Amino acid sequence: MHNGSCLCGAVKYRIDTPIEEVTHCHCSMCRKAHGAAFASYAGVSPEAFHFTAGEALVARYPSSPGITRTFCSRCGATLQFIDDRAGEIGVAAGTLDSPLGEVPQAHIYVDSKADWYRIQDDLPQHSGDL
């Protein structure tokens, strides 16, 4: 249903389920991983996510217990936030090549947001995860 790729195009993936929501995570680890004020992730089940090219180029970083972040070892593009505890993969929404359309969205971990960034939309805000 959705396709995506890294910045250099060497890693490609397919998602075989509708994406039902996107969260914008403001925690310090996501900010550092993305080099931005927040990270936007589309949550999907591990069974629905499939690499279609370049899987050998995917590097893994265990950022905290039960959490693995993946990125392209060639271009450095962030790809996934894998939460083994919840059994979910957060796909970096910016890597989607297919149109997503409008889906429900929310800001999470807003208590940790960058002090220089002001949230200016009307999306729900949560101090922790959903």
N, C-alpha and C positions, 0 to 999 in steps of 0.2 A: 504493500500500500504506500510505503514511503521509501525513498532512496536518499542516501547521503554520502558524503566523502570528506576527506581531510583537505587542507589548503592546497597541497601539491597534487591531489587526485590519486595518489598511489593506494590509499586505503579507501575502500568503498564498502558500503553496507546496505542492507535492506531491512525494513521493519514490516512484519506481516500482520499488523493489527492497527486499528485506528489509534491515533494519539488523542487522548481525551483531556489532557491538561498540560500546562507548562508552569513550572515554578521558577522564580527568580531568587536565587540564594545569595544572601548578603554576608554569609559567614566569612571569616578571614581566610580560611583555607580555599574556598571557592574563588574569592577575589584574587588570591595569589596564583592559583592554578590557571585562571583566565587572564590575569593582568588587567582586570577591569573592575568597575564598581560592584558588579554582581555577575553571577553565572546563570544562564537560562537553560533549564533541563526539561526534556520531554520524558516522562516516565513510561517505561514499557516493561513487559515481562521478559526474562531471559530467553524464554522459548520463542519469542517473537522477533528477536534480534539475530541477524546473520551477517557475518562478513562475506562479501562477494569477491573481494580482491584485496591483496596486500596484508592479509592477517599476520604474516610473518614480520611485518614492519611495525606492528602495534606493540608499544612498550607499556609496561605496567608499573604503577607506583602504589604500594600499600600506604596510604596517607594516614590511616588510623585503624584500630581494630575493626575488622569486618568490612572495611571500605577500601576499594581499589579504584584508582583513577587511571585511565588509559589515554594514550596520545600517540600520534604518528611519530616514529623515531626519525623520520626524514625531515618533516617540516615543523614538527612540534605542536600541531593542532590538537587541542583537547578533544577527546572523542566521547568518553563515558565516565560516569560516576557509578560504580557497581557497589550496591549495598547488599552484602551477603545476608545480613540479619533480616532485612525486609524482603529479600528475594526480588529485588527490582533493579533495573538499570535506568539510570538517568542519562539520556543521550543528549549531548551538547546540541541544543536547538539550532545554533548558528551553523552547524554542519549539514543540516537538512538541505537537499537539493530539490525535493518535491515541495510543491506548495502545501502549506499546513492549513491555511484558512484561520478563522477565528476559533479559538478554544478557550475554555476557562483558564485563568491565570491568577497567580497570587505571589506575593513577596513573602519569603521565609527568612528566618533569623535576622529580622530587621534590627534587633537590639545590637547586633554586631556590625551594622552597616558602616561604610566609610564615612567619617565625619564630614568630608567634603562633598558628599553626594546627598541630594535632597530628592526623595521620592515625590513625584509630582502627578501621579495618576491616581485613579480611584479604585485600583485593585485592592483586594483584601490584603492585610498585613498581619503576619504572625511572628511572635517573638521566637518561636522555635519552628519545628517541622509541622507539616499539616497533620 
